[in-house]
Structure formats: structure tokens, C-alpha cells
Amino acid sequence: MHYKTYNKKDSICLPDYRGGSIVNLMGSISRAFGHSAMYRPLKLLPPGELSAKNIILMVIDGLGYEFLNRNGKKGFLWKNNRGVITSVFPPTTAAAITSFRTGLAPQQHALTGWFMYMKELGVVAMPLPFTSRSGVSLGIADPSMIFRRKSFFDMIKAQSYEIMPEDIIDSDYTIAMSGRAKRVSYTSLPGFFRSIRKAIRSNSRRKYIYSYWPVLDTMCHVFGTRHKKPKQHLAELQRRIESFARSIKGTDSIVIITGDHGLMETNREKAIWLEKHPALKDTLTLPLCGEPRAVYCYVRPSKVKEFKAYINRHFKDKCWLYKSEDLIKKNYFGLLKADRSLQDRVGDYVLLMKDNYILKDRILGEDRHFHKGNHGGVSRDEICVPLIVFKR
């Protein structure tokens, strides 16, 4: 794990793509199924340990290492926690889930946040719902032209299953990224574990089972990471996962549990609204993209000096200012050759929010929407996720 410390209060925690990130976890799983991955294996889980008949990857959206450390030390997950690994940058669902589903970092798959400028369509869009930011379907476009990278399920030699919530099982994004995997939906937490068990026992072939649970992230967004409801949900997850572990005993299975990112608690006093800064808004050519904690800014060429001066004058204690191309060169988004779309999708400048600040804007028709829990930034709370492993 890499840190840049600026003072006692502010530090940057970066992904460890050289052996300590979720991309490297996928490198280990890939090699265990006979495929030579782009990224090296995870140091904490070498491919040689993954010789079981069934490999189950369970991604709990929003399960940060620090959240588990603070709230789950008496439970099954913590008892089987092997250590801390990192998400990708930005640590957000669109980027991280696509890394799980391709085995690649954002440097290669180029899905860079909840809001993303798609130059090929000429629109600021939300790639996972596959709509424009205003909510208009992008269905006229072929999703495979946007989600160009090969599905992880199509790279490995295994019978693959994908266990997903019913409301997104047939989304354009899910279908485009599922490849040959058999898609299985569920509508409840008991149904989630029931579907995984059924896949494990489905046939005698070697299997890879990818499963995704979104509710913890939703609760942290709505209530914040310190509220009792996400803590209670974590406790329920620990109990049900322990029961699930007992139920698959003797199936020759290895279960890997991690998160796509953690979250940072934010209060309304730390929420900055672009509409209250019209001089800054005037320097931009597009709405803000990325995430409220990692903001991509598309700046008018004639207004670059004004943009930088405004940030340095008014936001110096609230964010770090970087040229987007510099973050690509410094391997924030990953290693090796960058996808041709990456630069277009991360703007001209990136604002990385300090402390627990967020920066948001609104387009016409949008309500002012505030989340108590946020992610996408470079704090340990957001970047670090647990690696939980157990065999049955």
C-alpha cells in the first residue's frame, strides 16, 4: 500500500497494483483457472492456494476494511480475514466492479466513475444504468462498443455463474460484462445464499461463481457509516455467511469475500455545491464527472488560469488539484498501457477531496441529492478492503 503524507491530517492512500489490490486478486483467480492475467497475482492469496473444485468470489458492495475493523471484530468475517488489500482508483462501484468483471484496472477498462463523459456518444452518462445523466436510455448504442473489454468469465476454463440482484440481472451493463456465465438472480438475502449453494451443487464440473450483494453500500450512503443500521446489517451478514459456510461443508469450495470499496462519512457542512461558485462553474465546459470525492473537470482552454486560481484561492484546504494526465502517468488508474478512451473520460483536471469534503453539481431537473456516506476518494476508509478467505 502506498501513502503520500502532506501533514498530520491529510494523506493519500493509493492502490497497490503490484500485488496488493483487487486487480491482483483477479490475477490469482485467473491463473488458478489456467489463464495468464495482465496483472500479477495477489501476494496474500497465491494461485496455488486456489485448487478447489469451486471458487466463489463474494463482493459485498461498500465493505471497507476500516468499517469491518471498527464494527465487526467479533464476527465470522473478521475471524477469517487474511489482511487488507486495496481497491482501484477511483474506489467506486463503476470502476471496481468492472475490474472484478474484466480482471483489469481502470487504466485498461476505462470505466472511471458513476458519471462519465462518453465522447463516442457525446454525452455525460451513468455507465452502469446505461443512461445519460438526465436519465435518458442509451439503448440506441451497442453496449459492447462502450464496454469493450473481454469478460473475465470468457477468459477462464471453468463453468461460470453470476449471482446478481433481480433488478440489474438483465441490465445492458450486466449482459455486456457477463460473457458465457450463467446469470442467476435473487430478490432477498436468503435467496442470495440459496443461489450460490445451488450453483456450487449444480454439476461435477469445476466452477467459478461470482456473487454480488449491494445493500451495505446503499445503507451507508443513506444513513452514513456510523449509523446503527449498516452496523446491524454487517452483523446479519456475518451470521448468515457463517451459516452458509456450514451449509457447503465438504463441497471442495474456497470462498473469497471482499468489497469493491469502503466509504467516508460526510456531513452537510462539508458538501460543496458548484452552483454557489458561479465563477468556477463558468470555467467548465461540461458538468462535473467522476465522483463527489474524485471530481473530473473539463475546463475551457481560455479559462484554465481562472480555474486553477479559483481552486487555489478558495479550495486549497478542501482538495488537491492535479492534471488528469499526470495521474495517469503516476499509475493512479493502473499499470501498463492505458486504454485510448481513458484520457477523454477523466477530464482535464482532477480534484481529489481532502478530509471528508465532497463537491457536487446539478443539471437541469436534478434535485439536490446528498449522501451521508461517500466514496471515490483516496482515504484509507475508501481505498482499503478486507480479504476474507475460507475453505470448505
Buried (B, 14 or more C-beta within 10 A) or exposed (E): BBEEEEEEEBBBBBBBBBBBBBBBBBBBBBBBBEBEBBBBBBBBBEBEBBEBBBBBBBBBBBBBBBBBBBBBEEBBBBEBBBBBBBBBBBBBBBBBBBBBBBBBBBBBBBBBBBBBBBEEBEBBBBBBBBBBBBEEEBEEBEBEEBBBBEBBBEBBEBBBBBBBBEEBBEBBBBBBBBBEBBBBBBEEBEBBBBBBBEBBEBEEEBBBBBBBBBBBBBBBBEBBBBBEEBBEBBBBBBEBBBEBBEBBEEBEBBBBBBBBBBBBBBEEEBBBEBEEBEEBBEBBEBBBBBBBBBBBBBBEEEBEEBBBEBBEEEBEEBBBBBEBBEBBEEBBBBBEEBBEBBBBBBBBBBBBBBBBBBBBBBEEEEEEEBBBBBBBBBBBBBBBBBBBBBEB
